[in-house]
Amino acid sequence: MSLIYHRLVVKLGTSLLTAGTDHLNLQTMATLVEQIASLHRQNAEIVVVSSGAVAAGRHKLGKTQAERSVAHKQVLASIGQSSLMHAYEQLFGWHHIVVAQALLTRADIMSRAGYLNARNTLLALSELKVVCIVNENDVVAVEELEEARFGDNDYLSAMVANLVDADLLVILSDIDGLYTADPRLSPEARLIPRVDKIDSRIESLAGGTNGRLGTGGMVTKIEAAKLATSSGVSTVIANGRERDVIPRLAQGEPLGTLFPTAITKVESRKRWMLSGLCCRGQITVDDGAVKAITQNGRSLLSAGIREVKGDFQRGEVLEILDLSGKVLGSGIANYSSADLEKIKGKHSDAILQVLGYEYGEEAIHRNNMVTYERNEGVI
């Protein structure tokens, strides 16, 4: 059967790679690598986002209990990362496939330059037929700095899918997908095969089902699917123990829970803005402004701004919120936070008088804005 998806990002969770034990399960890893290799031979491009470094480090030191200390987790990650990569290098080597390693933190791609550098490297590796193994750089990322963490690589996998213009993000763990209830507690729980829109109901179904060794439960997987689909990447959450799950998904077979994207792939700068990683502040707008930017494709004017949060300069990216706090999208500010505080709620023709200068009548021009509802605007 021919492939429906040709560029895939495959996220492998800790619970899957350890097969429920306290160490990497090489047999499980070999099976997954063999599936990726079969797609590689069909000229598919695959980037692997892999967890497991902490579990590998814990096993190497003979630790049997999970360690809550951030510093100790960083030590375990440092020890285990080499073992994780050594396993992948050997397993892919059996299929004559060269592998590369990329360690990322959220901070690495918060800047436009960092985003583009990571994107260019990953795409260049794909052109060379190299399979890149991506992991979070746990040695420098700490849990107290929540904005710098990805959450067991679920969110990281969505960002990587965003970076490389993936056709499909595959999130594999030891669960079959999203259920109507926790299948471990409710015999009436049923698998949801398709989610066309991630709303509050779907988010509530995610609950907090954390694995024993991993840190990412269904909540982070749903958040990852939300980010990926908003940037034009369909997402599947599936059980990695299913036979030939990766090739079957690449062929379009319905497995797990599919989150199809309803939009075309968004141009790279828009995806970077929608990711939220580059945002330096927030502005809350009134109902009139919401309608103008989401329904009519208009620029955001100062008159529609009700609140300004953060300390940012002209040219930095902001999140745009409605009065209820819902994030509508992102845009590049035409004015600094200090300037917007002075001109918020005022008509555009008053900007010059209030500030003594002006950079245009728009607080955020429509060409420098992208919203979840429209996903339009030429950036």
N, C-alpha and C positions, 0 to 999 in steps of 0.2 A: 504494500500500500504506500502511496506517495505521502510525503510530509505536507501537512497543512501549515505548520510553523517551522521556520528555518533558523531563526535566531532565538535561542532560549537562555534564560537564566534559571538555574536549578539550585534551589536552596535545600541543603541537607541539614536537618536538625540533630542535636545531640542525642536525643532519645532514639532516633533512628540509627545513627552511626554506632551507638553502643549496644543496640539490640536489647535494651533493658538491663544491661549489666553496668559495671562501674569502669569499663574500659572500652576502647575502640574495638569493634568487631570486624576483623579483616574480611571475613567471609561476606558479611553484609556489604562492606565497602567494595569488595571485588565485584559483587553482583551489580551494584549501582554503576561502577566504573565501566563494566562491560556494556551496560545499556547506553551510556554516554558515548562509548567508543563506536557502537554500532551506528549511532546518529552521525558521529564524526566522519565515518566512512561514506555517509550519504551527503557529505558536504554541508551538514548543518553546523551552525556556530553555537557553541555552548560555553557559558561562563558558569562556574560552580561557586556558590557562596556556601561555605562550610563552617559549621560550628564544630565543637569537639576538642578544642585545644585545652580547655580547663580540665575536662574529663580525662584526657590523655596525661596531663601533668599530674593529676591526682593519683592516677593509677601508677605512674612512674615512681612516685614517692611512697606508694603503699598506703595512701590515705583511703579510708573507707567511708568517711562522713563528709557531707557537703560543708564547705567552709564559707561562713558569711562575711568574713573580713574582706574588704575590697583589696587591701594590700596583698593578702595571701592569694586571692584569686588572680591577681596580676602575676604573682610568682608562678602559680600553676600554669597560667596561660603561656608564660615565657618558656617554661620547661616543656610543656606539651606541644607547642606549635611546631617544633622541629620534628617531633614524632608524627604529627598529623601530616605534615608535608612529605616526610620520608615515605609514609604509607601510600600517599597519592602518587608520588614519583615512581615507586615500584609498580603499583597496580596499573597506572597508565602506560608505564614503560613496556609492560607485557603486550600492549597493543600498539607499540611503536609511536606513542603520542607524547610529545614534549609538553611539560606543564610549567607554569609560572606561578608566582605568588604575589598577591597584592594585599597589604594590610592597610585598612582605612579607618579613620575616625570621622565622626560627623563634622568636626572642625576642618578636616581636609577638604571637604567639598562645600563648605559654607561660602567660600569666596568664589567669584566667577572664574578666576585663574585656576584655582584648585579643581573646580568642577571640570573645566576644559582639559586640564592636564590628565586627570583620571580617565576621562572619556577617551581622549586620544590614545592613551596607553592601552586601554582595554580593547579598543577597536583595532589598533595595530597588531596586538597579539592574535586577535581573531583572523586577521588577514594572513598571518603567518601560520595558521592552523595550530596555534598553541592554545591549550586549554588553561585558562587562568583560574586559580583557586583563590577566592577572595575571602578574607575574614576580617572581623573587627580587630583593631589594634588594641587589645585589652591591656597591654602593658602600660599604655599612656591614657586610656579612657577610663574614667572612674564613675562609679554609680552616683556619687554625690552630685556630680555635674550632670544632671539628668539630660540636659540638652546635648551633651556630647556622646550619649549612649544610643545604640540602635536597638537593643532588646533581643538577645539571642539571634541576632542577624536577620530577623524577619524584616524589619524596617530597612536594614542595609540591603537586603536582596531587592526590595522595591526600588531603592535608589540606584542600584546597579542596573536594573532593568531600564530605568529611566535614562541612565547614562549612555547605554549602548543601543537604544532604540529597539529593545527586544520585542519580538512578536508575542512571546508568552513567558510569563513568570510562573514557575512550578515550585510550590512550597511543599516539601515532603517531610513528614514526620511519622509518628506511629499511630496516627488517627486517620480515619477515612475521609474526614472533611467536616463541614459545619452541620450540626444536628439541631433538631427542634428542641432538644433538651440534652443534658449530660447522659450519654449512653451507658456510662458506668453506674448511674444511679437510677435511671428511668428505663424500664423495659419497653416503654411505648415510644421512646425517642426514635426518630427517623432521619435519615440523611437528606439534606437539602441539595439536590443535584445542580441547581442553578440559582444564582442571585443576580438579578439585573440591576438592582439599586441597593447600595449599602446605606440604609437609613437607621434610625434609632432602634427599630425593632430588631434588625439584624445585629446591630451592635450589642443589644441586650442579650441576645442568644449566645454571644461569644463567652459570656461569663468570665471566669478566671481560672481556666483549666491549665495550670502550670504542670509541666512534667517534673519528675523527681530530680533529674540532672540538669535539664535545660532551664532557661530563665524566660523563655517566650511561650506564652500560652496562646489560646485562640484569639484573645483580645489583640495581641500584637500582629497576628496573622491577618485579622480583618483590617487593621489599620494599614498594613502593608498592601493588601488588595485594594484598599481605597486610594492610596497614593498611586499605585501602579495603573489602575484603570483610569484615574483622572488624567494621566499623561499618555493614554493611548495604548496601554499594555494589558491585554487580557491576563487573568490570573487563575490558577487552579491550586486548591489545597487538597492534597491527596495523601494516601498511605504509601509510604515508600517501600513497604514490604509486599505490595501488590506485584504480581508477576509482570515483568517488562513494562512497568508503569510509565517510565519516561518515554520510550519509543511510542507507546500506545497514545499517550497524551499528545506527542508531537504529530501524530497522525489524525488527531481530532477526536479520538475515542472518548466518550463521556465517562470519566472516572472522577471520583471525589466531588468537590464542589467547584463549579466554574463561575467566575466573576467576569463576564464579558465586558469589554470596553465598548461604550456607545459612541466613541468619538474616533476620529482619525488621529494618527500620531501627531503630537504637538511638537512644533519646532523647538530645538534644543534649549534656547534661552527661555522660552515659556515654561518648559518642563522644570528647568532650574528654579524659576520663580515660584511655580506651584508647589515645589517640594517643601517650601517653608524653611529650608536650611539657611537661606541667605537673608532672611528677614531681620531687619534691625529695629522695627517698631510696628505699631498698629494704629489704625485710624478707624473710628466708628462713624458711620454715615447714617443719615436719616432715610426714611422710606422713599422720598422722592429721588434721592441719589441712587438708592438700590435699584429702582425701576430704570433709571437712566443708564446705568452701567451694565445691568444684567439683561434687560429686555431690549433696550434701544441702541446698545453699543456706543454710548456717549462717553466723553471724558468725565472725570470726576472734578467738580468745581469746589472751590473753598466754601461756597454757601451751603453745601450739603454735608460738611464735616461737623460732627458734634463733639468728638473727643479725640485727643492725640496722646498716645502712649509711647514711651521710649525716647532715647536720645539719638537722633540720626541726622545725617547730613543730606544735602541735595544730591540726588543720584543714587541713593541707597534704596533697597527694596522694602516695602511695607506690606503687611497683611491688611486687608480691607474687611471690616466686620459690619454687620447690620446691628440694629438696636438691641436685638436679643442675644448678641454675642456670636452669632454664626459667622464663620469665615466664608466670605464670598469669593475671594481670590487674592491676588497680589499685584503690585505695580511699583514702578520706579518713581520716587518722589521728585517733584519739580522744585520743592522747597524743603528746607530743614525743619526739624521738629519745632525749633524756636519760632520760625516764621509762621508755620501752620497754626501754632497756638495763638498768634496775633491775628491771623486772617480767617480762622475757622468761623463759619456762620455768616461771613461777609461776602457780598457780591464781588465778582471778579474786578469790576471797575474801581473797587476801593483798594485793591492791593498796592498800587503805586503810592497812594496817599498814606496808607498805614505803614508800609515798610520803607518807603523812599526809593524803592527799586522794584522791578518785577522780572520774572523769567517766563512770563506767559500767563494767560488767564486760567490755565488748568492746574489743579493741584497734582493730578496724575493724568497724563494724556492717554487717550484710548489706545494709541499705538504702543504705549509702554505698560499695558495692563493686560492681565489675563484673569478670567473668572471661571469658576467651576461650572457655572450654568451655561456660559457661551463658549468658552475656550476659543475665543477669537481675538483678533488684533494682530497686526504685523509687527513683530519685535525685531 
